[in-house]
Amino acid sequence: MKEKYVESIKDYEKLCNICIQLSINTHKRKVNSWREEYGSYIFAKIATHSIAILKLLPYSPLFELPKNFKVWDISSLAVLVRALIETYNVFYYLIMDEIDDIELDFRFIVWHLHSESERLRMLKSIGSINPAIKEIEKSIEVHKAKLLINSFYNSLASDERTKYRKGEVGISLTNLQISERAGISRNYYRSTYKFLSSYTHTFPFSIQQVSVFKADDEESLSLIKGQADTASGYLSYAIRDFVKLFPDQEINITGVKSTINIWLDVLNKIANDSQIAN
């Protein structure tokens, strides 16, 4: 088991390094669209998540514990892998999904309107008197005005238009729908996300696992390998998409193309297992 685990970590490290390099290569370059601009920002978030995950993977080059402290942090690892999935979903939804310009504008406006509305609600909930509130309110009105003249928005049912106009929703598709459009099995997304969320929300299942989790134990290695493999799969999809956004970077992923293709196939075809087979 340990040999298989170490091989998985090596594959993940390669993908992580490629992710970081692609982000560095495209930093501060001149962009031609907001998709290129925001795609670069969101991909940088994916890269930083990937580094943080690597630090929590035992036997990775970044893994280090204080002397005599033998605890493997499966809970934080699960939270970070879930964050990686969430970030990729937004990346695909906003940056890569093939839709017409009118729907794309709708998505961008709604995303910003929701963000500004949430920001305003948070400030008001604490009784803030920050002068920035007026600017946020102006920004919200600007986004609302843009939304009201968008023909895709106006084609929606009245109740849907209301929730978007109020900034209650920032993304118009579910994660399952995004997964399917990206080429990731809905069943793979559903089961994996549920497993990771049990740690995020501190469900009894996660506490039971933590209570019996031991460093260097074969079952513990298997659980962590499953999370590393999930991260590898999502990094593979992110890299696949990023080089479509910046085609000149295709040459830089030659060394991991076979690994990427394997994971693209696995996440697309796997049906019921929440973790990739060991």
Solvent accessible surface area in square Angstrom, and as a share of the most:
residue,aa,sasa,rsa
1,M,59,0.26
2,K,96,0.41
3,E,144,0.65
4,K,114,0.48
5,Y,0,0.00
6,V,41,0.23
7,E,99,0.45
8,S,14,0.09
9,I,4,0.02
10,K,104,0.44
11,D,47,0.25
12,Y,0,0.00
13,E,45,0.20
14,K,110,0.47
15,L,0,0.00
16,C,1,0.00
17,N,75,0.38
18,I,32,0.16
19,C,0,0.00
20,I,47,0.24
21,Q,82,0.37
22,L,0,0.00
23,S,23,0.15
24,I,108,0.55
25,N,52,0.26
26,T,2,0.01
27,H,122,0.54
28,K,181,0.77
29,R,83,0.30
30,K,180,0.76
31,V,51,0.29
32,N,130,0.67
33,S,52,0.34
34,W,56,0.20
35,R,45,0.17
36,E,29,0.13
37,E,61,0.27
38,Y,48,0.18
39,G,0,0.00
40,S,23,0.15
41,Y,126,0.48
42,I,15,0.08
43,F,0,0.00
44,A,38,0.29
45,K,100,0.42
46,I,0,0.00
47,A,5,0.04
48,T,82,0.48
49,H,29,0.13
50,S,0,0.00
51,I,53,0.27
52,A,32,0.25
53,I,0,0.00
54,L,6,0.03
55,K,110,0.46
56,L,40,0.20
57,L,0,0.00
58,P,1,0.01
59,Y,93,0.35
60,S,9,0.06
61,P,85,0.54
62,L,80,0.40
63,F,48,0.20
64,E,154,0.69
65,L,57,0.28
66,P,91,0.57
67,K,182,0.77
68,N,141,0.72
69,F,104,0.43
70,K,133,0.56
71,V,77,0.44
72,W,15,0.05
73,D,55,0.28
74,I,4,0.02
75,S,38,0.24
76,S,44,0.28
77,L,0,0.00
78,A,0,0.00
79,V,64,0.37
80,L,39,0.19
81,V,0,0.00
82,R,45,0.16
83,A,28,0.21
84,L,0,0.00
85,I,0,0.00
86,E,55,0.25
87,T,7,0.04
88,Y,1,0.00
89,N,2,0.01
90,V,33,0.19
91,F,0,0.00
92,Y,23,0.09
93,Y,1,0.00
94,L,0,0.00
95,I,3,0.02
96,M,28,0.12
97,D,6,0.03
98,E,164,0.73
99,I,32,0.16
100,D,93,0.48
101,D,105,0.54
102,I,88,0.44
103,E,31,0.14
104,L,18,0.09
105,D,68,0.35
106,F,1,0.00
107,R,0,0.00
108,F,39,0.16
109,I,17,0.08
110,V,1,0.00
111,W,60,0.21
112,H,41,0.18
113,L,0,0.00
114,H,48,0.21
115,S,62,0.40
116,E,27,0.12
117,S,7,0.05
118,E,67,0.30
119,R,109,0.40
120,L,23,0.11
121,R,103,0.38
122,M,126,0.56
123,L,34,0.17
124,K,113,0.48
125,S,90,0.58
126,I,134,0.68
127,G,57,0.55
128,S,29,0.19
129,I,166,0.84
130,N,67,0.34
131,P,116,0.73
132,A,31,0.24
133,I,23,0.12
134,K,144,0.61
135,E,107,0.48
136,I,3,0.02
137,E,63,0.28
138,K,124,0.52
139,S,29,0.19
140,I,11,0.06
141,E,102,0.46
142,V,79,0.45
143,H,29,0.13
144,K,55,0.23
145,A,58,0.45
146,K,97,0.41
147,L,0,0.00
148,L,89,0.44
149,I,147,0.75
150,N,13,0.07
151,S,64,0.41
152,F,59,0.25
153,Y,2,0.01
154,N,77,0.39
155,S,84,0.54
156,L,32,0.16
157,A,56,0.44
158,S,71,0.46
159,D,105,0.54
160,E,59,0.26
161,R,67,0.24
162,T,42,0.25
163,K,70,0.30
164,Y,8,0.03
165,R,81,0.29
166,K,111,0.47
167,G,1,0.01
168,E,94,0.42
169,V,44,0.25
170,G,9,0.08
171,I,47,0.24
172,S,35,0.23
173,L,37,0.19
174,T,78,0.45
175,N,43,0.22
176,L,41,0.20
177,Q,75,0.33
178,I,1,0.01
179,S,0,0.00
180,E,102,0.46
181,R,112,0.41
182,A,4,0.03
183,G,21,0.20
184,I,2,0.01
185,S,18,0.12
186,R,84,0.31
187,N,64,0.33
188,Y,0,0.00
189,Y,12,0.05
190,R,98,0.36
191,S,27,0.17
192,T,1,0.00
193,Y,42,0.16
194,K,136,0.58
195,F,24,0.10
196,L,1,0.00
197,S,10,0.07
198,S,7,0.04
199,Y,11,0.04
200,T,45,0.26
201,H,101,0.45
202,T,85,0.49
203,F,95,0.40
204,P,113,0.71
205,F,93,0.39
206,S,3,0.02
207,I,93,0.47
208,Q,102,0.46
209,Q,23,0.10
210,V,66,0.38
211,S,84,0.54
212,V,84,0.49
213,F,32,0.13
214,K,135,0.57
215,A,26,0.20
216,D,68,0.35
217,D,52,0.27
218,E,111,0.50
219,E,114,0.51
220,S,2,0.01
221,L,4,0.02
222,S,28,0.18
223,L,30,0.15
224,I,1,0.01
225,K,13,0.06
226,G,1,0.01
227,Q,1,0.00
228,A,0,0.00
229,D,2,0.01
230,T,0,0.00
231,A,0,0.00
232,S,1,0.01
233,G,0,0.00
234,Y,1,0.00
235,L,0,0.00
236,S,0,0.00
237,Y,3,0.01
238,A,1,0.00
239,I,0,0.00
240,R,50,0.18
241,D,1,0.01
242,F,1,0.00
243,V,8,0.05
244,K,121,0.51
245,L,25,0.13
246,F,6,0.02
247,P,92,0.58
248,D,81,0.42
249,Q,10,0.05
250,E,67,0.30
251,I,136,0.69
252,N,60,0.31
253,I,6,0.03
254,T,95,0.55
255,G,70,0.68
256,V,7,0.04
257,K,86,0.36
258,S,77,0.50
259,T,23,0.13
260,I,6,0.03
261,N,89,0.46
262,I,107,0.54
263,W,25,0.09
264,L,34,0.17
265,D,66,0.34
266,V,40,0.23
267,L,0,0.00
268,N,73,0.37
269,K,144,0.61
270,I,32,0.16
271,A,49,0.38
272,N,125,0.64
273,D,81,0.42
274,S,37,0.24
275,Q,36,0.16
276,I,22,0.11
277,A,84,0.65
278,N,80,0.41
